[in-house]
Amino acid sequence: MNKQELIEAIANEVEVTKATAAGCLDAFINTVTKVLKKKGEVRLVGFGTFTTTKRKATTGRNPQTGAPIKIAASTQPKFRPGKSLKDALN
């Protein structure tokens, strides 16, 4: 499912226009992004939790030349599914 299909499914589920559903989805994505940038977390009970984790700098290898390269430290998004979501899939 891509973003447009998700917008259409949301619009049909709550009986609103696609523009309204798109605005709501964009607002959700923007809000989660802002919270994660501030090192916070978004917890949706039953669905899951969006958090961040730090990845330390490492040294890797260029697969073509074998030369060592430095991989910078970074902050990565992480999603942990909640119990209700896990149960719904199994």
C-alpha distance (Angstrom), angle and dihedral (degrees) to the residues before:
residue distance angle dihedral
M1 . . .
N2 3.78 . .
K3 3.81 128.7 .
Q4 3.82 94.9 -90.0
E5 3.80 92.2 50.6
L6 3.82 89.8 48.5
I7 3.81 91.1 50.8
E8 3.81 90.3 50.6
A9 3.82 91.7 48.5
I10 3.83 91.7 49.7
A11 3.82 91.3 47.4
N12 3.81 90.9 51.8
E13 3.81 93.8 44.3
V14 3.81 96.3 53.4
E15 3.81 96.6 26.5
V16 3.81 98.8 -120.8
T17 3.79 132.3 127.4
K18 3.77 120.8 -81.4
A19 3.83 88.9 -115.8
T20 3.81 90.9 56.9
A21 3.79 92.1 46.4
A22 3.82 90.5 48.3
G23 3.80 90.4 50.9
C24 3.80 91.3 50.5
L25 3.81 93.1 47.8
D26 3.82 91.8 47.8
A27 3.81 90.3 48.5
F28 3.82 90.2 51.2
I29 3.81 92.6 49.4
N30 3.82 92.9 46.1
T31 3.81 92.4 48.0
V32 3.81 93.8 49.4
T33 3.82 89.8 47.7
K34 3.83 92.6 51.1
V35 3.80 92.4 48.9
L36 3.81 92.5 48.5
K37 3.81 91.3 48.4
K38 3.81 87.6 58.0
K39 3.84 89.1 52.3
G40 3.81 91.0 -108.8
E41 3.77 129.5 130.7
V42 3.79 134.8 -126.1
R43 3.79 112.8 -142.7
L44 3.80 118.8 -167.4
V45 3.79 105.4 -175.9
G46 3.78 110.7 -127.8
F47 3.80 93.8 8.6
G48 3.79 105.4 59.8
T49 3.78 149.2 -93.8
F50 3.79 129.7 -86.6
T51 3.83 112.7 -151.1
T52 3.77 139.9 151.0
T53 3.77 131.4 -118.3
K54 3.79 130.4 -165.2
R55 3.77 119.8 -122.5
K56 3.80 113.7 -158.1
A57 3.79 124.3 -133.8
T58 3.78 114.6 -87.9
T59 3.77 140.0 178.2
G60 3.78 117.3 -115.1
R61 3.79 135.4 174.7
N62 3.78 130.3 -111.7
P63 3.83 102.7 -120.2
Q64 3.82 93.0 -145.9
T65 3.81 99.7 48.1
G66 3.79 103.1 17.0
A67 3.80 89.2 -130.7
P68 3.81 116.1 146.2
I69 3.81 116.4 -108.6
K70 3.79 131.3 -170.7
I71 3.78 117.1 -119.0
A72 3.81 110.2 -157.0
A73 3.80 124.1 -129.3
S74 3.80 113.6 -98.6
T75 3.77 144.8 176.4
Q76 3.80 114.4 -115.9
P77 3.81 129.0 -162.1
K78 3.79 116.3 -122.2
F79 3.81 133.3 -167.7
R80 3.80 123.7 -161.3
P81 3.80 113.8 -168.4
G82 3.80 118.1 -130.9
K83 3.77 126.1 -123.6
S84 3.82 95.1 -101.5
L85 3.80 91.6 53.0
K86 3.81 92.2 47.9
D87 3.82 91.3 47.7
A88 3.81 91.8 49.1
L89 3.80 90.4 56.7
N90 3.79 97.0 47.5
